[in-house]
Amino acid sequence: MILEQILAEAARKAVKELYGIEAEEKQIQLQKTRPEFEGNITLVVFPFVKAARKAPAAVGEEIGKWLVENFAEVKAFNAVQGFLNIVLSDDFWLRLLGEPLLPLIDEENTPLMMVEYSSPNTNKPLHLGHVRNNLLGAAIANIQQANGWKVVKTNIVNDRGIHICKSMLAWLRWGNGETPESSGKKGDHLIGDYYVLFDKHYREEIKELMSKGMDEDTAKREAPLIKEAQEMLLKWEQNNLEVRALWKKMNEWVYAGFDETYKMMGVSFDKIYYESDTYLEGKKEVERGLQEGLFYRRDDGSVWADLTGDGLDEKLLLRSDGTSVYMTQDIGTAKLRFQDFPIDKMVYVVGNEQEYHFKVLSILLDRLGFPFGKELVHFSYGMVELPNGKMKSREGTVVDADDLMEQMIEDASQISKDKVLKLEGITDEEKAEIARKVGLGALKYFILKVDPRKNMLFNPEESIDFNGNTGPFIQYTYARIKSVLRKAATQGDEQVLFTSTLDKSPIATLARKCDKQFSLNKKEVQLIQRLSEYRQVVRNAGEEFSPALICNYTYALASEFNSFYHDYSILNEEQPDIRLFRIKLSARVAETLNHAMSLLGIEMPERM
């Protein structure tokens, strides 16, 4: 935070001159002044009491007097026991208002972070769980980029394996040549239907075998459908032309469907990897590890890694029939990625049920001699639950991502209908665009505002509320400010709309005027102080991989602006300098809200 950096340096000089202390960074403790005391920021003086050999209150008084005498922008102070409450001058706040939102980035020397997210299977469409994954991944990429990282957004598509063979087999059995065109369905939805159909018939076969006296585990292994699906997988790995042709055709249907979903969701990728390519690299590495004695082969021909020395168990790497598992694919994918990019940090955005998997992956890559093995980061997030329980995709009860987004947009359209209709000269297309931004903004914000490491309950009705800690509330605040700025332009304050708030000179000129002609009120100071916190919030969000910190900040800023807007006039203010200042302050709030929400992947409507 710029504010804390400036005051920390002043405090260091004070204690050095007063007590001969070379204060360490951890000794300079600054915090917001508690509301019951006068002041803007508080310095904790206890770390200097021993060296000063005086009571805490006396130390606070001495440091406060030194700051007033030597630091022009400290206007007043009060010492309460071991806490020095500092009151800053209007000129100080106006100078902060002119600072850039974020520090400039040296693009030539930025490190590279790769962020993997989405990771869909080609046997079903994206669902609510994928929505949280994609939104977290995209937001983390944006936040890290804002913190100076060069970011590569990547996806690994699980396009092979027993899951896609189940859909393929069901389509061959019961599809009658159905296509996305003939059915009118998105390709991923069509294939997902056949995955569910396979499971339905598979469970019927298990039930029939059990009725004949077979136990459940044996029935699951001996059911004709699952055996046929396993045979198809083996043929696929043997490069059977007929199986491969069907696999390619059905996956192309799925990819076309995925692309539509990603576009609506507003997420994208710089590089997409496919398991069908990377698993071969993984098999090569497993075979190398076997030759070098890093892994071992059991009597049935399967290949395993013994991780008991690392406090884990034994991990299957190749099945007895030679087919690979997810771990094999991830080894190959990691190898290819580090060949393709000079990665400094690799981040996997994957649910917390895979924590064990990534512990094992890190150990195996390190054992295979890859220097990046120990540096992998598993961003482990919690699952999404519904009011009626968890999702079960195999039973066809999944909350589909496309349906969810369409419903959110429809809900936004209905809820905001009265507000939108009041806008003059707005077309139906513009109304639809507002509803899209509000509906998707509600969905994204509600998911991202929760601590990502916690499980969450998604409540569509609560998310779309225009009051409280929601996306629509923040969007409405932004639209309110934009309306003020448009009206300001019609009143002769056009320069407000065309002068960037990142340009220091207009603010510096304004500071000289304002300091002479009026004083900032408490809520104006609180707004500027909140704006000054943005840099640190973005930095903390990057360090903690937590978009929720951005959400919390944005809600607090919007709430404080609305309180200010309720209590003070902006455009009807009679004194020109005050009116111009408040217009510029409002513009800076809008700029910050827009930037913060853009990090979350949320678009801001100009009108609501």
Steps between C-alpha positions, in 0.01 A plus 500: 500500500641840401367660818669250729827515306518877542413494870726205572797695365403805708466282812846349439656845485316606815615210720855522369528868585313477830638171637787398273311193379550349155148363481448172316209460261309275741524764775308760298141391561233716336127441503180688433395719793207357693177696433464618862827698476593797287753412235555327169778255575653373823862422582559236768777641723560204734802374294688822590412526869798301628757705309331828596477398869169684530135416539315407179283813509808720535669330206187555293496870591865547405470320165178689425661840568800408286273402208301826522821706506690308232238340278281776355212273409436388860239750615436375854532198729378348823675235708294236679722276711724321250318618188573819306196610297610721210284757319624574147458820302263550208799555272629154589169337405476694176850390408404137560196546279732581210714186533467221239274210596788251482878541472657486155628159391837427342371276221846400381598335829173348611500134613264253331220321681292231334149456639312181409125495542180349359630148417172364359418145399366453149219271616278774641433876494643742753306521825482721810823353638677594176353850530675555833822351363499719188407819684769444764762415239425800280487738799828368641665549159373860484609578856848355451539699179405817690774410749768493232500139385498404137218245497429208267148363542483134415249217488543123494212321331439144618406376155578131539440222747220276612258795544499599133485133397177466699341786304633363170367152569158632603479709181587195289240288680209743521589815306358414157745747345379797706708819463492848653341624178230234485417529871531877537722448805842639581761233438612474861139459615437229243804298608410553865159345435666184371729487803192502722333240275802271532485522878129422498547177302817413692313518833225281356760237405654512847158456658424201277834331580445553872155344472676187376715480813805707404634746758497871410874551446522197271187609314652843435807334348317232303216707352518466117479875440801592714703219346415624154593857596837375633560314176425820308754690713763238425423526126531878526846469654591252227401768249206308351390710201126449546505583872726798444275642227193480724694650790616793287149570365333497841771709664466765231131526591598548863767765428254708302265488799778586746599803292146640525499453877842658549399797286185563704694457824765746382803274549775412256829314475838573346583133451289184511658161559326171432544184700506300177831672422655531845435146629754360253769728645394386844532132402850565370599657832347212698688248285822697552435500874444124486834446323679722751353314796281788612182294453422128498285254308264257670431144389188606308708741290380822665757768590504665842689762702582418862444822698497348847834665571328835448224415745252408226406168341561330167375668183387330178664653189416247226225238510570134432375537142743789442241777508584818689333677791450870581834518679678378187336772296587772753866401497505532121307828504738657752800395292357651180398824669846566638642425158258745337532790746767643736269451799604649834188382686243236403155524661233231475145618576342171604249406771614397846402137441817478288745615768651151529537477122713815483715398795579182309558686172748734663696208650501300176620792287775568749595132504516500120752784517286796396623805696151652504346203682509644849390847391155409366210683668166325543239771547253287691147634511182376664204340332174667401187365659135569428211551740388144417841335519802427284494451124506150349587515131464128433137513608424792273422737789797730439447876500605577145719810455314616188160464664624674813637801312188531285280488809711765676465731201125439488468570873699822461274604215188448710632662819648805328216539251339797673832681542601440139166611358538835673805578286406713202615410152630155588452223244398140560854394408641733766255366757611145416866600532438656842321182612792288375757704691290510816406131493852376437641760740271368772613143438870581488504729801299263720740215427818705528411687820525177701840399636610267219626235740157454655207299373215724399125495451391672180175689537381655169230714662739653751766562236272713280387733782567869431567561869777366718831339408413404141625567151186693396537734800853593392398526134211729595738722698729524197208579268383769746841669486510481121162670492640780718796541266277516192291770664819683601601517135173670411564760771832608356733260682595310183864478604399256775405241240807546282777553755642174633507478877845344461630840384644669808500858374124573519486359853809694605344823371177415677691432822638855504151642446325278752749550779429870493128505443342208686568208729428138426221349705535172687333284235712647221812415697370148568439449128849613404651286773304200373617572145860512620469144633439350156865429419551302818175309452607391151841401635346298784257332260795391287706372791206309647346394167170640623259688271274528807725780629424702187127437552508610862687818412272585209187459713648722774592770247155493337332516841708799609427685178126444537516637854684808373254538209207485741640770732662747258400665176730467201355676197283739704791619713510880462874550555673415166822363651312267732277382215800435275682316778202276574455423131865398476476298820194320364680434171791345690263276695341386173841433347606291799174304511528427129863388526435281804199332342693447176753295700204279595393474135187710564381755247350828623192647331508874433126521570265307726 
